[in-house]
Amino acid sequence: MRHYLQSPHKFRAARLSLKLSERAMGAALHLGKGGGRTVRRWESGESEVSGPAAVAVSLWLDPRMAPHTREAAIAVWRLAS
């Protein structure tokens, strides 16, 4: 099943709502040196947004998440990538 943030347009909207540049989003997701380029590819539809990245970003956007829970979600993302 595809996560709703795997849509290029929805992923871009999520990044913008977090007020992150493509490069900053790549860094936040620990995508490595070319992370900004990966984010650009996802947003252009050139590559599919990875499931773990979509889930991590959706958790960051969830207003019900306490800050410590958000940090735990980021830690899980690091383990999965």
N, C-alpha and C positions, 0 to 999 in steps of 0.2 A: 504494500500500500504506500502510495506517495504522500509525503507530508506536504501540507499546503504551502510551506515556505520553499518548496523545491521549484516553484514557479519563478522564473527570472524576475518578473515584474514585482511580485510580492516580496522576494528576497531583497531587491533594491529598495523597496519602500520600507522594509524593516531596518535596513542599514541606515537609511536617511533618518528614520524616527529615532534611532540610537545616536544620531549626530556623529557618525563615524565616516571617515573617508574610506575608499576602497582599501588603501594600504593599512589603515588602522583596523579595519574589520579583519583583514588577513592576519594581522598581528594578534588581535584578540582571539582568533580561532587557531592560533599557532600553526599557520600554514607554511611557515618558513620564509625564506628570503623573497620568493616570488609570490607571496600571498596576495598582494594587491592585484597582481595579474590574474590569479585564479579567481578572485572575486569578480573582476571585470568579465572574465569568460563565463562565469555563472550568470551574471546579470545580462549579458548579451545573448544568452541562450546557446553559446558555442559549446559549453560543457554543462552537464547536469549538476545542479547543486547537490552536494553529498547529503545523505540522510542525517548523519550525525551533526553536520553543521546546521542544517535546518532546525533540528530539534534543539540544539544549544541556543540558537538565536531566539527561537520561540520562548524558551525558558527565560532568557534575559529580558524579553519584552513583557512577560507576565507580571502585572502589577501586584498580584497576590504573593509573589515570591519575596520572602525576606532577604535582605542583603547576604546573610550567611548562606542561605540556600542557593542563591545565585552563584556564589563562589564555589559551592559544592558542584553545581551543574558545570561550571567551567572546568573544575578538576576532573570530572567524569569525561568531558570532551577530550582533555589532554590524554587520558588513558586510552580512549578509543581511537585516537589518531596516530 
